[in-house]
Amino acid sequence: MQDHERPSIAQLSARLAANNARVIDFLENLTSRVDTLVEAATADDWQEVERISDHVARSSAAYGYAMISESAQRLCEAVQADDMTMMRRRLVKLIGVCGRARRPDAAASHESE
């Protein structure tokens, strides 16, 4: 790549800021998704729990939160297996993993999940 084709520091900074804004938006919306998961589980609407956890799994993977993605996927699998004990355990685990991701000190190190 030649020098004239390289992005400027300003362009890289703008991209970084835009990506950071997307990650912050994802984390802010995570709380409402978890609330909706809990409401669906409380109503025994496990189909909705599966739908939301599948969305959380895919979006978490896209933003680099592998541990959230894996936990959400395991919840989906438990719902598909119709294993009530495992569904509840995995929901609690997912809630905890999401809560840890929302901590300010966790945001900088989410890649290690």
FENDAZI-V484550 format. One record per pair of residues at least 4 apart in sequence whose C-alpha atoms are under 8 Angstrom apart, sorted by sequence separation. I is the first residue (numbers start at 1). GAP is how many residues later the second one is. D is the distance in whole Angstrom. If there is no record, write none. Layout:
i=I gap=GAP d=D
i=I gap=GAP d=D
This chain:
i=1 gap=4 d=6
i=2 gap=4 d=7
i=7 gap=4 d=6
i=8 gap=4 d=6
i=9 gap=4 d=6
i=10 gap=4 d=6
i=11 gap=4 d=6
i=12 gap=4 d=6
i=13 gap=4 d=6
i=14 gap=4 d=6
i=15 gap=4 d=6
i=16 gap=4 d=6
i=17 gap=4 d=6
i=18 gap=4 d=6
i=19 gap=4 d=6
i=20 gap=4 d=6
i=21 gap=4 d=6
i=22 gap=4 d=6
i=23 gap=4 d=6
i=24 gap=4 d=6
i=25 gap=4 d=6
i=26 gap=4 d=6
i=27 gap=4 d=7
i=28 gap=4 d=8
i=29 gap=4 d=6
i=30 gap=4 d=6
i=31 gap=4 d=6
i=32 gap=4 d=6
i=33 gap=4 d=6
i=34 gap=4 d=6
i=35 gap=4 d=6
i=36 gap=4 d=6
i=37 gap=4 d=6
i=38 gap=4 d=6
i=39 gap=4 d=6
i=40 gap=4 d=6
i=41 gap=4 d=6
i=45 gap=4 d=6
i=46 gap=4 d=6
i=47 gap=4 d=6
i=48 gap=4 d=6
i=49 gap=4 d=6
i=50 gap=4 d=6
i=51 gap=4 d=6
i=52 gap=4 d=6
i=53 gap=4 d=6
i=54 gap=4 d=6
i=55 gap=4 d=6
i=56 gap=4 d=6
i=57 gap=4 d=6
i=58 gap=4 d=6
i=59 gap=4 d=6
i=60 gap=4 d=6
i=61 gap=4 d=5
i=65 gap=4 d=6
i=66 gap=4 d=6
i=67 gap=4 d=6
i=68 gap=4 d=6
i=69 gap=4 d=6
i=70 gap=4 d=6
i=71 gap=4 d=6
i=72 gap=4 d=6
i=73 gap=4 d=6
i=74 gap=4 d=6
i=75 gap=4 d=6
i=76 gap=4 d=6
i=77 gap=4 d=6
i=78 gap=4 d=6
i=79 gap=4 d=6
i=83 gap=4 d=6
i=84 gap=4 d=6
i=85 gap=4 d=6
i=86 gap=4 d=6
i=87 gap=4 d=6
i=88 gap=4 d=6
i=89 gap=4 d=6
i=90 gap=4 d=6
i=91 gap=4 d=6
i=92 gap=4 d=6
i=93 gap=4 d=6
i=94 gap=4 d=6
i=95 gap=4 d=6
i=96 gap=4 d=6
i=97 gap=4 d=6
i=98 gap=4 d=6
i=99 gap=4 d=7
i=102 gap=4 d=7
i=103 gap=4 d=7
i=104 gap=4 d=8
i=105 gap=4 d=7
i=106 gap=4 d=6
i=109 gap=4 d=8
i=1 gap=5 d=7
i=7 gap=5 d=7
i=40 gap=5 d=5
i=41 gap=5 d=6
i=60 gap=5 d=5
i=61 gap=5 d=5
i=78 gap=5 d=6
i=79 gap=5 d=8
i=82 gap=5 d=8
i=101 gap=5 d=5
i=102 gap=5 d=7
i=40 gap=6 d=7
i=60 gap=6 d=7
i=78 gap=6 d=8
i=100 gap=6 d=7
i=101 gap=6 d=6
i=61 gap=7 d=8
i=40 gap=8 d=6
i=41 gap=8 d=6
i=60 gap=8 d=6
i=61 gap=8 d=5
i=78 gap=8 d=6
i=79 gap=8 d=6
i=40 gap=9 d=6
i=60 gap=9 d=5
i=78 gap=9 d=5
i=101 gap=9 d=7
i=59 gap=10 d=8
i=37 gap=11 d=8
i=57 gap=11 d=7
i=58 gap=11 d=7
i=75 gap=11 d=8
i=37 gap=12 d=5
i=56 gap=12 d=8
i=57 gap=12 d=4
i=75 gap=12 d=6
i=78 gap=12 d=8
i=56 gap=13 d=7
i=57 gap=13 d=7
i=57 gap=14 d=8
i=37 gap=15 d=7
i=57 gap=15 d=5
i=75 gap=15 d=5
i=37 gap=16 d=8
i=56 gap=16 d=6
i=57 gap=16 d=6
i=74 gap=16 d=7
i=75 gap=16 d=6
i=54 gap=18 d=7
i=72 gap=18 d=8
i=33 gap=19 d=7
i=53 gap=19 d=5
i=54 gap=19 d=6
i=71 gap=19 d=7
i=72 gap=19 d=8
i=75 gap=19 d=8
i=53 gap=20 d=7
i=53 gap=22 d=7
i=54 gap=22 d=6
i=71 gap=22 d=7
i=72 gap=22 d=6
i=33 gap=23 d=8
i=53 gap=23 d=6
i=71 gap=23 d=5
i=50 gap=25 d=7
i=51 gap=25 d=8
i=50 gap=26 d=5
i=68 gap=26 d=7
i=71 gap=26 d=8
i=49 gap=27 d=8
i=50 gap=29 d=6
i=68 gap=29 d=6
i=49 gap=30 d=8
i=50 gap=30 d=8
i=67 gap=30 d=7
i=68 gap=30 d=6
i=47 gap=32 d=8
i=46 gap=33 d=7
i=26 gap=37 d=8
i=23 gap=40 d=7
i=65 gap=45 d=6
i=66 gap=45 d=8
i=64 gap=46 d=7
i=65 gap=46 d=7
i=67 gap=46 d=5
i=64 gap=47 d=6
i=66 gap=47 d=6
i=65 gap=48 d=7
i=34 gap=61 d=7
i=34 gap=64 d=8
i=31 gap=67 d=8
i=30 gap=68 d=7
i=27 gap=74 d=8
i=28 gap=74 d=8
i=27 gap=75 d=6
